Amino acid sequence: MMPMLTRLAFCTLGVLPWIMGCGGQSTSPAAAQATMNAGNAPAAAAGNAATPTPVQPPGPPKPALAPGKIVPALELAKVLDMRKLKFHKEATVGRRQTGLIYALVPGEQKPIKEYLTQQLAEQGWVPGTGPNDNQVYETSSNTNFVKAGGYSLSCSISEGGEPGKTGVMLVYYGNYDVRNLPHPADWTELYGSQHQVMWVTPLNVADSHAAMMKSLAAAGWQKYVRPNTSGNNDAERPTVTLRNQGYTLTCSTSAAPAQQGKIVVQITLQTLGNELPAPAEATDVEYDDSDWKLFCKIPGTIAKVSEYYDQAMIAAGHKLFTHDEEQEGKRILRYKTPREDIIMITLEQQPEGIVSVDAQGFPIEILRESKEEAKNSAGPAEAEEQPPKPILVSQIPLPKKMVNFQYLAAEKQVLLKSQVDLEKTVAAIRESMGESDWKESAAAQVNTPQKVQMQYTLGESRVTITVTKPTRKGFLTAIEVQTEGIDWSEWEK
């Protein structure tokens, strides 16, 4: 299968051998070669004054920049859901995620392509109409599909390397334009498209690579390697991968023989299928998109890193689920995606103020299969549904900006204050509770200019939150939380 995938990747990712001087043919070199010839025109004219220098025709106009911005992976998945695409039941699917999918499918190329085209049309995708959007070769084809908003998807189909099999690779590029990436002003664009750009630099390989990394880091791009690998350490052609929310870049720097040995920085973009954030100060970042895993080290304490992840995961579109309390320098955080996938992040305090992070995402399909397998393999007593553990009082998602918290275990009551008025306090509580799967009951509400009462439930747990307007100017807004079915053991003596 690998030879087929290698051919697909060569076609799909837009590798341009004519630029780098490593063989191959294309009509695209004309514009780039015209630029190189223009630089030599005066010398040619001086050596042969009787023969005028031919005027090179202008190259094709550059395509317009795509309108997209860097957004979370969940936003990109709303535009294209790879998981909805269907293949033959005997197909071998190597990956199935938002950013990339490849498969070895029984059957001929034409009906397979027509079937995929039909499925993509159901999600609003149509074949592009540009000069290079539909390329057909003797044993393969490459089609660029587009969708309103500047979104782009490449579909490559070729001989599968096995009798009666067809290789399929889909690469989702989103709608961010890689030509918008920051770079030094004296770099010259040699080639550019929405998902690939090449710049010629006046620096050597090492300095070009360093300048590129500095510019990308300042724009929020984070370097990472796949787990159990050391990355590329070739000084003559350093290659790195970076990520920023729902996108990933592959960046390489090297001398290009076809460009008279000049240094060329090449960057290729595609989307990520998943997202596990890490702050800019994180080190030793390892990320595997297909396995949905992240490992890294973050300076700080478990409390500070927990706070970062609560904010970052909500910003990425996930919801707080359940968190364990920190015990013996270790804590587990859990989050839920809109699809009901579960993300578990294990934090462990290390010496010298470092927290190690081990994060793993579990797709809902895998969770359902595991639950079904456990049910089938368990005895009658074990197969019975166990009641969920009560929620700890500290896990009630009250807004973090509240002050003067008092936990009254005997009364099963939490008292606290807010530094903003009643209306803003109520809005903050509703936002925080709603993001954590608590359901508000409209029937229990009291809503007056002086007092608002809200009731929330989650499983067997219930909280009644009363917000009272201060009676005097300068006093803080009072909040009372009455609990039922909540575990108070952490506050009981």
Beta strands, then each sheet from edge to edge (+ up, - down):
strand 1: 92-96
strand 2: 100-106
strand 3: 126-127
strand 4: 134-136
strand 5: 140-147
strand 6: 151-159
strand 7: 165-174
strand 8: 188-192
strand 9: 196-201
strand 10: 222-224
strand 11: 239-244
strand 12: 247-256
strand 13: 262-271
strand 14: 283-288
strand 15: 293-299
strand 16: 319-323
strand 17: 330-336
strand 18: 342-350
strand 19: 354-362
strand 20: 391-392
strand 21: 403-408
strand 22: 413-418
strand 23: 439-447
strand 24: 451-458
strand 25: 461-468
strand 26: 477-484
strand 27: 486-487
sheet 1: 1+ 2- 7+ 6- 5+ 3-
sheet 2: 1+ 2- 7+ 6- 5+ 4-
sheet 3: 8+ 9- 13+ 12- 11+ 10-
sheet 4: 14+ 15- 19+ 18- 17+ 16-
sheet 5: 20+ 27+
sheet 6: 21+ 22- 26+ 25- 24+ 23-
end
